[in-house]
Amino acid sequence: MAKELDTLLAGVRRLLTEVFDRLEKVSDDVIGRRRAALADHGSFRVPDLAGIKPTLIEQASEQQAADGFGFLVAAGVLPDRDRHIEWWQRGSTGFVQLRLNLDPTSVDVYEYFEMEWFAAGRDHGRRAVHGPYVDYFGADRYIFTFALPVVDEIFLGVAGADLQVRGFEPRLLAALRETTHDAVLVGPERRVIAANTSRWLVGSRLPETPRAGTGEFVAVGDVGLDSDWVLALAARE
């Protein structure tokens, strides 16, 4: 039982690590460009940050199910703009730059400073996996958002990736098939993320967080990697 659970957890962790490793490359590019700009002309500005475009498109292109990759700037980092996003999103003919209303005085402002996944990096220095959810600001896509804090002496912002559920869920499901038990992957709000059986419907919410020996579950493990995901096994019906 323990071996089966460990095998499934390892498979899910590999998928999450793959995304975070790509975000680390975005982080490295941001930090490198900031250091170079400060050394060259004493400030880090929007045109300096815009140079990360090739890295964003490369990582998004190579990441299966990626809808887009980007970087969201922390307050006070860019002297020429307090709020700024460099984000490239997959379109029908390639990648296009996502442009959102960042005017804090506007009623439809995209206030990313208040997003849970941004606050996780800013306030706690931790990564985050958010979703699945419908991203109304991103053209009603059903996505997971992965976020990685970018720090170089100070908090610079968050490197992020949106993965479409329709592309990422099959990979999660494949990782859950290596077991003789029914397996379900559950998010922090007890919502089913993936399951290897129709016993639990994706998107539905369990009455309580799975615990080993409680109810139908015989083994439960934390996925970790700051995902707040739980993987639970139950005897097959």
N, C-alpha and C positions, 0 to 999 in steps of 0.2 A: 504493500500500500504506500509506504513512505517513498519507495523508489519511483513508483508511478507518479506520485505528486511532484517529486523533485524533477523528474523528466519533463513534465508539463510546464512547471515553473521556469525551467531553464529555457524551454522553447519560447515562451512568452517574453522572457527577459531579453533574449537575443533580438527579438523584433523591436523592442523599445530601445535597446542599446544602439541598434543600427541607426535609429533616428537621432538619438542624442549625440552619437559620434559625428554625424553630419552637422549638427548644430555647433559642435565644438569647432569645426572648421570655419563656420561663419564667425564664431567668437574670435578665433585667432586672427582672421582677416580684419575684423573691426579694430582689435587691439593694435595690430601691426600698423594699420593706416593712421590711427590716432597718434601713436608714438612718432611715426614718420612726419606727420603734419606738425606736431608740436616742435620737433627738432628742426624742421625746415622753415616754418614761418610763425611759430609761436602760438598757434591756435588750431582747433579742430572744428571745421565747419561743414555745412551740408555738402558742398562739392567734394570735399575730402571723403566723406562717408559714402557718397554715391558710387565710388569706385568698387564697392563690394558687389555690384550687380553681377559680374561674371561668376562669382562664387555662389551667389544665391541661385542663379539659373542652373549652374552645374549640379549643385546638391539636389535641387528640386527635380531635375531631369533624371538623376540616377536613383532617386528614392521612389520605389514602387508605391503607387497610390497618392503621391504628393500632389496637393492642390496648389501649394505655394510655399515659399520660404521668405523670411524677412528678418528685419531688425527694427525694434521699437526703442527709441531713444529715451533715456531718463531725463527728468527735469534738470536744467542747468548744465548739461553736457555740451550742447552746441550753442555758442554765443549768438548765432544768427537765427536760431529758431528753438523755442522752448519745447515744443512738441513736434516730433517728426518720425515718419515711418518710411523705411526703404523696404518695399515688399513687392515681389514679383509672383504673379499668379498665372497658372496654366490656362490658356485660352484655346479656342478652336484652331488657331493657326500658329500657336507658339505661346511664349510667355509675355504678359503685359504687366505694366506697373499698376499696382492697385493704388488708387487715390481716394482718400476718405476725408471727410470734413473734420478737421482738428481744431477748429475755432471754439474755444471754451465758452464763448458767449452765445453760441448757436444752440438752438433747441435740439438739433439732430447731430450734435457733436459725437464723434467716436472717442469716448473718454477711456482710452486704454490704461491710463494710470490707475483706474479703479477695477480693472479686470483681475479676477482671482489669480490667474496664471502670471500676470505681471507683478502683482503684489507679493506672490510667493518668492520671486527672485529679489525684489527690492527690499522687502521687510524681513525675510527669513533666509535669504541666500540659498534657496532650494529650487530644484527643477520642478516642473509640473506637467501633468497630463490631464487635460480637461476635455470632457465630452464622453460620448458623442452628443452633439447639439446642433441645432440649426443656426448657422451663422448668417443672420439677417443682413449684416453689413457686408457680407461677401457673396451676395447674390443668392441667398437662400440655399447654400450648400450644407449638407449634413456631414459634419466633420469631427475629427479629433484635433485638438490643438496641443502641440508639444512646445514647452518653453524652457529655455536655459539662461540663467543669469550670466551676464558678461561683466566681469570685474577686472579692473587694472588699477589698483590702488583705491579707486572709487567705483561705485556702481554706475556702469555706463548705459545699461538698458537690458533688453531681453532679446535673444535670438529665438525665433519661433518658426514652427512649421505647422501647416494645416494638412492633414491627411484625410482624404475622402473615405468615409465609412465603407462604401461599396467596394473600394479597392483594398482596404486594410483588414476588414473583417474576415474575408476568406483566408488570409494568412494567419490570423489568430485562430480561426477554426481548424486549420491544418495542424497547428501546434497542439490543439486539444484532442486530436484523434489518437494520440499515442497512449491509450489507456483502455482498460477493460471496464471502466466505470463511466457513468454519466458525469460530465464536467461542465462547470459554468464559471465564467469570469464575470466578476461583479465590481462595479465602480463604487466610489465613496458615498453615493446617494442610494446604494443598494440596487442600482439599476443594472440590468443584465447587459453586458457588453458583447459577449459571445458565448455560445453553448454548442456542444457536440450532439445535441438532441433537441427535439421539439418540446421536451418537458418544460423548458423555460424559454419564453419568447424574448428575443432581442428587443431591448427598449423597455421591457416591463420592469417593475420594481418589486423586489422581494420584501416580504413583511418584516424581515430583520436581517442583519448582517450574518452571513453563514458562520457557524462555529462547529468545530468537530465534536461529534457526539450529541449534537442538538438537532432535533427534528430529523430530516432525511440525510444529513451530511455526515460522512464517515471520516473525512480528512479535509483540512483547510490549511492554506498557506498564503502568506503575503507575497505578492509579486515584488514589492519594493521599488527601487529606482525612483522614489518620490512620486509614484503613480497613485498610491492609495487604492490599488486594485487588490482584490482577493480572489483566489482560485479555490473552488470547492469541488469535492468529489462525492458522489452518492452511488449507492448500489443501483444497478440497472433495473428498471421496472420490467 
